[in-house]
Amino acid sequence: MSGKLFYLMGASGSGKDSLLQGCRSLLHPEDRTLIAHRFITRSAGAGGENHIHLTETEFRMRLKSGLFALHWASHGHLYGISSEINSWLAANHNVIINGSREYLNRASEQYQQLVPVMVNVDENLLRQRLVQRGRENEAEIEKRLTRHHTLLHAMPPQTLFIDNSSSLEDGVQALLRIIKQH
């Protein structure tokens, strides 16, 4: 028996990190659900995500040593999920990761018990969040929104959706319902 891998995806600014943080405070040991950290070649203070910063050299050393279960490149950074999730899944724990929409097919091939979960947000609200964040100019934001729209409509039919356009509490509860029902 093995646990399920909840593969959380969504556009930058959709609130994935906030949903994960909200779940951290509400999950209990009997839920047998763990949230994996991402290893990213982006400084720890950038982006607001609770991640582990690695230099590109450190990342490549870990990759070469087989220490990542999943890894990908996006927006000029390298992302990895530690291979410890394999032990967690084998021990019948569920695992939630913050994944990449573009890497979903590859991750699905690797994990039979993968549950794809897409966080969606009203496009105007998403634009507003990206502007407030201040990391990109207007053209880059529009490019992100177009990319999100394209990837959103390319999700496989088994994808579960969370609308994170209203309160954070509603979004967290929607994610917890998905975890507890699957």
C-alpha positions in Angstrom: 0.0 0.0 0.0 1.2 3.5 -0.7 0.1 7.1 -0.1 -1.1 9.5 -2.7 0.9 12.4 -4.2 -1.2 15.5 -4.4 0.4 17.6 -7.2 -0.6 21.2 -6.6 -0.2 23.5 -9.6 -1.3 26.9 -10.6 -0.1 30.2 -12.0 2.4 32.3 -10.1 0.2 34.5 -7.9 -2.7 31.9 -7.6 -2.0 31.4 -3.9 -0.4 27.9 -3.9 2.1 28.8 -1.1 -0.6 30.4 1.0 -2.8 27.3 0.6 0.1 25.1 1.6 0.8 27.3 4.6 -2.8 27.2 5.7 -2.8 23.4 5.4 0.3 23.1 7.6 -1.5 24.6 10.5 -4.6 22.4 10.0 -3.2 19.0 9.2 -3.1 16.5 12.1 -1.0 13.3 12.5 -4.1 11.2 11.8 -4.3 12.8 8.4 -1.0 11.1 7.4 -0.3 13.9 5.0 3.0 15.7 4.7 3.9 18.8 2.7 7.2 18.6 0.9 9.5 21.6 0.6 10.9 22.6 -2.8 14.6 23.2 -3.4 15.0 26.2 -5.6 18.0 28.1 -7.1 16.3 31.3 -6.0 17.2 33.2 -2.8 15.2 32.2 0.3 13.7 35.7 0.7 12.4 36.0 -2.9 8.9 35.1 -3.8 7.4 34.5 -0.4 7.6 30.7 -0.7 8.8 28.5 2.1 11.5 26.8 0.1 15.1 25.7 0.6 17.6 27.8 -1.4 20.4 26.0 -3.2 23.1 27.5 -5.4 23.1 26.0 -8.9 26.2 24.1 -8.0 24.6 22.6 -4.9 21.4 21.8 -6.9 23.4 20.0 -9.6 25.4 18.0 -7.0 22.2 16.8 -5.4 20.7 16.0 -8.8 23.8 14.0 -9.8 23.6 12.1 -6.4 20.0 11.1 -7.1 18.6 13.1 -4.2 15.6 14.5 -6.1 12.5 12.5 -6.8 11.3 15.3 -9.2 13.1 18.2 -10.7 12.5 20.8 -13.5 13.6 24.2 -14.7 11.3 27.2 -15.0 11.6 30.9 -15.3 15.4 30.8 -15.0 15.5 28.7 -11.8 15.9 25.0 -11.0 13.3 23.3 -8.8 13.6 20.0 -7.0 11.5 17.8 -4.7 13.6 15.6 -2.3 13.6 11.8 -2.9 12.5 11.5 0.8 8.9 11.7 -0.6 9.3 8.2 -1.9 9.8 6.9 1.6 6.9 8.9 2.9 4.6 7.5 0.1 5.9 3.9 0.7 5.0 4.3 4.4 1.4 5.1 3.3 1.6 8.9 4.0 0.0 11.2 1.5 2.4 14.0 0.2 1.5 17.4 -1.1 4.0 19.1 -3.4 4.0 22.4 -5.2 4.6 21.2 -8.7 5.0 22.6 -12.2 2.1 22.5 -14.7 4.6 21.8 -17.5 6.1 18.8 -15.6 2.8 17.1 -14.8 2.9 14.5 -17.5 6.4 13.4 -16.5 5.5 13.3 -12.8 2.3 11.3 -13.7 4.4 8.7 -15.4 6.6 8.3 -12.4 3.8 8.3 -9.7 0.8 6.1 -10.3 -1.0 7.5 -7.3 -0.6 11.1 -8.4 -3.7 13.4 -7.9 -3.4 16.6 -10.0 -4.8 19.6 -8.3 -5.0 23.0 -10.2 -5.4 26.2 -8.3 -7.3 28.7 -10.4 -8.0 32.3 -9.8 -10.1 34.9 -11.6 -7.9 36.4 -14.3 -8.4 40.0 -13.1 -7.6 39.0 -9.6 -4.5 37.1 -10.7 -3.4 40.2 -12.7 -3.9 42.3 -9.6 -1.9 39.9 -7.4 1.0 39.8 -9.9 1.1 43.6 -10.2 1.1 44.0 -6.4 3.9 41.5 -6.1 6.1 43.8 -8.2 8.4 41.2 -9.6 7.5 41.7 -13.3 6.7 44.4 -15.7 3.3 44.6 -17.5 4.4 42.7 -20.6 5.8 39.9 -18.4 2.6 39.7 -16.5 0.5 39.5 -19.6 2.8 36.7 -20.9 2.2 34.8 -17.6 -1.5 35.3 -17.9 -1.5 34.0 -21.4 0.6 31.0 -20.4 -1.7 30.3 -17.5 -4.8 30.3 -19.8 -3.2 27.9 -22.2 -2.0 25.5 -19.6 -5.3 25.7 -17.7 -7.2 24.4 -20.7 -4.6 21.6 -21.4 -5.1 19.9 -18.0 -5.9 16.2 -18.1 -9.5 15.2 -17.3 -8.7 13.8 -13.9 -7.4 17.2 -12.7 -9.2 18.5 -9.6 -9.7 22.3 -9.4 -9.7 24.7 -6.5 -11.0 28.2 -7.1 -8.8 30.5 -4.9 -10.6 33.7 -5.9 -12.4 34.3 -2.6 -11.0 34.0 0.9 -7.8 32.1 1.8 -9.8 30.1 4.3 -12.2 28.9 1.6 -9.2 27.9 -0.6 -7.5 26.0 2.3 -10.7 24.2 3.1 -11.2 23.2 -0.5 -7.7 21.7 -0.6 -8.2 19.9 2.7 -11.5 18.4 1.4 -9.6 17.1 -1.7 -7.0 15.5 0.5 -9.4 13.9 2.9 -11.7 12.6 0.1 -9.0 11.0 -1.8 
